[in-house]
């Protein structure tokens, strides 16, 4: 979980099975979600995304200076990050990805 200076909240997690998120499918995957904090109220939901493949994990996250969510993790096989593909070996490979929305 990460909170920036503008009270944006982002968090990541993992799931096995079907998730009710865009790009959903079966298998182990990570997800990220972003919301806005305001006083003592619950966070206001902005967006959520599931990893584009079923073989990966988000291990860390932060906001960059422009307010984008940046995650680091690992992947196995080929993953399409919305037009940019990365291929890792069967033993896994690290990645860093930026999400705007």
PyMOL commands that place a pseudoatom at each C-alpha (Angstrom):
pseudoatom trace, name=CA, resn=UNK, resi=1, chain=A, elem=C, hetatm=0, pos=[0.000, 0.000, 0.000]
pseudoatom trace, name=CA, resn=UNK, resi=2, chain=A, elem=C, hetatm=0, pos=[1.157, 3.527, -0.749]
pseudoatom trace, name=CA, resn=UNK, resi=3, chain=A, elem=C, hetatm=0, pos=[-0.264, 7.025, -0.122]
pseudoatom trace, name=CA, resn=UNK, resi=4, chain=A, elem=C, hetatm=0, pos=[1.020, 10.105, -1.951]
pseudoatom trace, name=CA, resn=UNK, resi=5, chain=A, elem=C, hetatm=0, pos=[1.018, 13.799, -0.937]
pseudoatom trace, name=CA, resn=UNK, resi=6, chain=A, elem=C, hetatm=0, pos=[-2.343, 14.355, -2.729]
pseudoatom trace, name=CA, resn=UNK, resi=7, chain=A, elem=C, hetatm=0, pos=[-4.106, 11.711, -0.560]
pseudoatom trace, name=CA, resn=UNK, resi=8, chain=A, elem=C, hetatm=0, pos=[-4.193, 9.107, -3.321]
pseudoatom trace, name=CA, resn=UNK, resi=9, chain=A, elem=C, hetatm=0, pos=[-4.151, 5.544, -2.016]
pseudoatom trace, name=CA, resn=UNK, resi=10, chain=A, elem=C, hetatm=0, pos=[-2.955, 2.529, -4.004]
pseudoatom trace, name=CA, resn=UNK, resi=11, chain=A, elem=C, hetatm=0, pos=[-2.637, -1.085, -2.992]
pseudoatom trace, name=CA, resn=UNK, resi=12, chain=A, elem=C, hetatm=0, pos=[-1.766, -4.390, -4.604]
pseudoatom trace, name=CA, resn=UNK, resi=13, chain=A, elem=C, hetatm=0, pos=[-2.484, -7.991, -3.841]
pseudoatom trace, name=CA, resn=UNK, resi=14, chain=A, elem=C, hetatm=0, pos=[-2.705, -11.434, -5.334]
pseudoatom trace, name=CA, resn=UNK, resi=15, chain=A, elem=C, hetatm=0, pos=[-5.505, -13.860, -6.019]
pseudoatom trace, name=CA, resn=UNK, resi=16, chain=A, elem=C, hetatm=0, pos=[-6.020, -17.373, -7.284]
pseudoatom trace, name=CA, resn=UNK, resi=17, chain=A, elem=C, hetatm=0, pos=[-9.105, -17.891, -9.425]
pseudoatom trace, name=CA, resn=UNK, resi=18, chain=A, elem=C, hetatm=0, pos=[-11.581, -15.469, -10.955]
pseudoatom trace, name=CA, resn=UNK, resi=19, chain=A, elem=C, hetatm=0, pos=[-11.512, -11.768, -10.031]
pseudoatom trace, name=CA, resn=UNK, resi=20, chain=A, elem=C, hetatm=0, pos=[-14.266, -9.278, -10.882]
pseudoatom trace, name=CA, resn=UNK, resi=21, chain=A, elem=C, hetatm=0, pos=[-11.873, -6.824, -12.534]
pseudoatom trace, name=CA, resn=UNK, resi=22, chain=A, elem=C, hetatm=0, pos=[-11.110, -5.787, -16.118]
pseudoatom trace, name=CA, resn=UNK, resi=23, chain=A, elem=C, hetatm=0, pos=[-9.050, -8.389, -17.988]
pseudoatom trace, name=CA, resn=UNK, resi=24, chain=A, elem=C, hetatm=0, pos=[-10.191, -11.093, -15.538]
pseudoatom trace, name=CA, resn=UNK, resi=25, chain=A, elem=C, hetatm=0, pos=[-9.383, -14.723, -15.975]
pseudoatom trace, name=CA, resn=UNK, resi=26, chain=A, elem=C, hetatm=0, pos=[-8.503, -17.781, -13.960]
pseudoatom trace, name=CA, resn=UNK, resi=27, chain=A, elem=C, hetatm=0, pos=[-5.132, -18.463, -12.392]
pseudoatom trace, name=CA, resn=UNK, resi=28, chain=A, elem=C, hetatm=0, pos=[-2.752, -16.725, -10.009]
pseudoatom trace, name=CA, resn=UNK, resi=29, chain=A, elem=C, hetatm=0, pos=[-2.460, -13.011, -10.736]
pseudoatom trace, name=CA, resn=UNK, resi=30, chain=A, elem=C, hetatm=0, pos=[-1.809, -9.701, -9.053]
pseudoatom trace, name=CA, resn=UNK, resi=31, chain=A, elem=C, hetatm=0, pos=[-4.189, -6.768, -8.913]
pseudoatom trace, name=CA, resn=UNK, resi=32, chain=A, elem=C, hetatm=0, pos=[-3.747, -3.079, -8.201]
pseudoatom trace, name=CA, resn=UNK, resi=33, chain=A, elem=C, hetatm=0, pos=[-6.357, -0.545, -7.134]
pseudoatom trace, name=CA, resn=UNK, resi=34, chain=A, elem=C, hetatm=0, pos=[-6.324, 3.218, -6.637]
pseudoatom trace, name=CA, resn=UNK, resi=35, chain=A, elem=C, hetatm=0, pos=[-8.586, 5.444, -4.565]
pseudoatom trace, name=CA, resn=UNK, resi=36, chain=A, elem=C, hetatm=0, pos=[-8.650, 8.863, -2.907]
pseudoatom trace, name=CA, resn=UNK, resi=37, chain=A, elem=C, hetatm=0, pos=[-8.683, 9.543, 0.827]
pseudoatom trace, name=CA, resn=UNK, resi=38, chain=A, elem=C, hetatm=0, pos=[-10.793, 12.323, 2.360]
pseudoatom trace, name=CA, resn=UNK, resi=39, chain=A, elem=C, hetatm=0, pos=[-10.843, 12.831, 6.115]
pseudoatom trace, name=CA, resn=UNK, resi=40, chain=A, elem=C, hetatm=0, pos=[-12.374, 9.944, 8.062]
pseudoatom trace, name=CA, resn=UNK, resi=41, chain=A, elem=C, hetatm=0, pos=[-14.514, 8.754, 5.127]
pseudoatom trace, name=CA, resn=UNK, resi=42, chain=A, elem=C, hetatm=0, pos=[-13.821, 5.443, 3.363]
pseudoatom trace, name=CA, resn=UNK, resi=43, chain=A, elem=C, hetatm=0, pos=[-11.567, 5.782, 0.290]
pseudoatom trace, name=CA, resn=UNK, resi=44, chain=A, elem=C, hetatm=0, pos=[-13.276, 6.807, -2.955]
pseudoatom trace, name=CA, resn=UNK, resi=45, chain=A, elem=C, hetatm=0, pos=[-12.660, 4.129, -5.602]
pseudoatom trace, name=CA, resn=UNK, resi=46, chain=A, elem=C, hetatm=0, pos=[-10.934, 5.341, -8.813]
pseudoatom trace, name=CA, resn=UNK, resi=47, chain=A, elem=C, hetatm=0, pos=[-9.841, 2.206, -10.703]
pseudoatom trace, name=CA, resn=UNK, resi=48, chain=A, elem=C, hetatm=0, pos=[-8.600, -1.361, -10.400]
pseudoatom trace, name=CA, resn=UNK, resi=49, chain=A, elem=C, hetatm=0, pos=[-6.710, -3.629, -12.777]
pseudoatom trace, name=CA, resn=UNK, resi=50, chain=A, elem=C, hetatm=0, pos=[-5.720, -7.274, -12.892]
pseudoatom trace, name=CA, resn=UNK, resi=51, chain=A, elem=C, hetatm=0, pos=[-2.359, -8.400, -14.225]
pseudoatom trace, name=CA, resn=UNK, resi=52, chain=A, elem=C, hetatm=0, pos=[-2.558, -9.189, -17.938]
pseudoatom trace, name=CA, resn=UNK, resi=53, chain=A, elem=C, hetatm=0, pos=[-1.457, -12.788, -17.428]
pseudoatom trace, name=CA, resn=UNK, resi=54, chain=A, elem=C, hetatm=0, pos=[-2.012, -15.478, -14.862]
pseudoatom trace, name=CA, resn=UNK, resi=55, chain=A, elem=C, hetatm=0, pos=[1.634, -15.836, -13.880]
pseudoatom trace, name=CA, resn=UNK, resi=56, chain=A, elem=C, hetatm=0, pos=[2.938, -12.926, -11.882]
pseudoatom trace, name=CA, resn=UNK, resi=57, chain=A, elem=C, hetatm=0, pos=[3.101, -11.195, -8.552]
pseudoatom trace, name=CA, resn=UNK, resi=58, chain=A, elem=C, hetatm=0, pos=[3.300, -7.572, -7.390]
pseudoatom trace, name=CA, resn=UNK, resi=59, chain=A, elem=C, hetatm=0, pos=[5.992, -7.274, -4.716]
pseudoatom trace, name=CA, resn=UNK, resi=60, chain=A, elem=C, hetatm=0, pos=[6.194, -3.521, -4.122]
pseudoatom trace, name=CA, resn=UNK, resi=61, chain=A, elem=C, hetatm=0, pos=[4.582, -0.259, -5.151]
pseudoatom trace, name=CA, resn=UNK, resi=62, chain=A, elem=C, hetatm=0, pos=[4.881, 3.502, -4.910]
pseudoatom trace, name=CA, resn=UNK, resi=63, chain=A, elem=C, hetatm=0, pos=[3.676, 6.698, -6.556]
pseudoatom trace, name=CA, resn=UNK, resi=64, chain=A, elem=C, hetatm=0, pos=[6.005, 8.546, -8.926]
pseudoatom trace, name=CA, resn=UNK, resi=65, chain=A, elem=C, hetatm=0, pos=[6.288, 12.361, -8.943]
pseudoatom trace, name=CA, resn=UNK, resi=66, chain=A, elem=C, hetatm=0, pos=[3.404, 12.606, -11.477]
pseudoatom trace, name=CA, resn=UNK, resi=67, chain=A, elem=C, hetatm=0, pos=[1.003, 10.540, -9.357]
pseudoatom trace, name=CA, resn=UNK, resi=68, chain=A, elem=C, hetatm=0, pos=[1.256, 7.345, -11.420]
pseudoatom trace, name=CA, resn=UNK, resi=69, chain=A, elem=C, hetatm=0, pos=[1.275, 3.994, -9.639]
pseudoatom trace, name=CA, resn=UNK, resi=70, chain=A, elem=C, hetatm=0, pos=[4.564, 2.116, -10.121]
pseudoatom trace, name=CA, resn=UNK, resi=71, chain=A, elem=C, hetatm=0, pos=[4.802, -1.555, -9.187]
pseudoatom trace, name=CA, resn=UNK, resi=72, chain=A, elem=C, hetatm=0, pos=[7.658, -4.034, -9.062]
pseudoatom trace, name=CA, resn=UNK, resi=73, chain=A, elem=C, hetatm=0, pos=[7.178, -7.769, -9.179]
pseudoatom trace, name=CA, resn=UNK, resi=74, chain=A, elem=C, hetatm=0, pos=[7.954, -11.000, -11.014]
pseudoatom trace, name=CA, resn=UNK, resi=75, chain=A, elem=C, hetatm=0, pos=[6.539, -12.754, -14.056]
pseudoatom trace, name=CA, resn=UNK, resi=76, chain=A, elem=C, hetatm=0, pos=[6.790, -16.142, -15.733]
pseudoatom trace, name=CA, resn=UNK, resi=77, chain=A, elem=C, hetatm=0, pos=[6.405, -16.412, -19.510]
pseudoatom trace, name=CA, resn=UNK, resi=78, chain=A, elem=C, hetatm=0, pos=[5.197, -13.554, -21.710]
pseudoatom trace, name=CA, resn=UNK, resi=79, chain=A, elem=C, hetatm=0, pos=[3.066, -10.737, -20.317]
pseudoatom trace, name=CA, resn=UNK, resi=80, chain=A, elem=C, hetatm=0, pos=[1.459, -7.958, -22.378]
pseudoatom trace, name=CA, resn=UNK, resi=81, chain=A, elem=C, hetatm=0, pos=[1.378, -4.760, -20.314]
pseudoatom trace, name=CA, resn=UNK, resi=82, chain=A, elem=C, hetatm=0, pos=[-1.104, -3.013, -22.623]
pseudoatom trace, name=CA, resn=UNK, resi=83, chain=A, elem=C, hetatm=0, pos=[0.927, -2.987, -25.829]
pseudoatom trace, name=CA, resn=UNK, resi=84, chain=A, elem=C, hetatm=0, pos=[4.390, -3.606, -24.365]
pseudoatom trace, name=CA, resn=UNK, resi=85, chain=A, elem=C, hetatm=0, pos=[5.333, -7.274, -23.966]
pseudoatom trace, name=CA, resn=UNK, resi=86, chain=A, elem=C, hetatm=0, pos=[7.928, -8.743, -21.651]
pseudoatom trace, name=CA, resn=UNK, resi=87, chain=A, elem=C, hetatm=0, pos=[9.107, -12.355, -21.600]
pseudoatom trace, name=CA, resn=UNK, resi=88, chain=A, elem=C, hetatm=0, pos=[10.663, -13.994, -18.587]
pseudoatom trace, name=CA, resn=UNK, resi=89, chain=A, elem=C, hetatm=0, pos=[12.169, -17.458, -18.168]
pseudoatom trace, name=CA, resn=UNK, resi=90, chain=A, elem=C, hetatm=0, pos=[10.266, -20.372, -16.625]
pseudoatom trace, name=CA, resn=UNK, resi=91, chain=A, elem=C, hetatm=0, pos=[12.081, -19.663, -13.358]
pseudoatom trace, name=CA, resn=UNK, resi=92, chain=A, elem=C, hetatm=0, pos=[10.725, -16.086, -13.220]
pseudoatom trace, name=CA, resn=UNK, resi=93, chain=A, elem=C, hetatm=0, pos=[11.972, -12.597, -13.983]
pseudoatom trace, name=CA, resn=UNK, resi=94, chain=A, elem=C, hetatm=0, pos=[11.579, -9.194, -12.310]
pseudoatom trace, name=CA, resn=UNK, resi=95, chain=A, elem=C, hetatm=0, pos=[9.588, -6.328, -13.835]
pseudoatom trace, name=CA, resn=UNK, resi=96, chain=A, elem=C, hetatm=0, pos=[8.677, -2.719, -13.124]
pseudoatom trace, name=CA, resn=UNK, resi=97, chain=A, elem=C, hetatm=0, pos=[5.463, -1.267, -14.587]
pseudoatom trace, name=CA, resn=UNK, resi=98, chain=A, elem=C, hetatm=0, pos=[3.748, 2.127, -14.413]
pseudoatom trace, name=CA, resn=UNK, resi=99, chain=A, elem=C, hetatm=0, pos=[-0.035, 2.466, -14.375]
pseudoatom trace, name=CA, resn=UNK, resi=100, chain=A, elem=C, hetatm=0, pos=[-1.786, 5.741, -15.164]
pseudoatom trace, name=CA, resn=UNK, resi=101, chain=A, elem=C, hetatm=0, pos=[-5.325, 4.401, -15.006]
for i in range(1, 101): cmd.bond("trace and resi %d" % i, "trace and resi %d" % (i + 1))
show_as sticks, trace
zoom trace
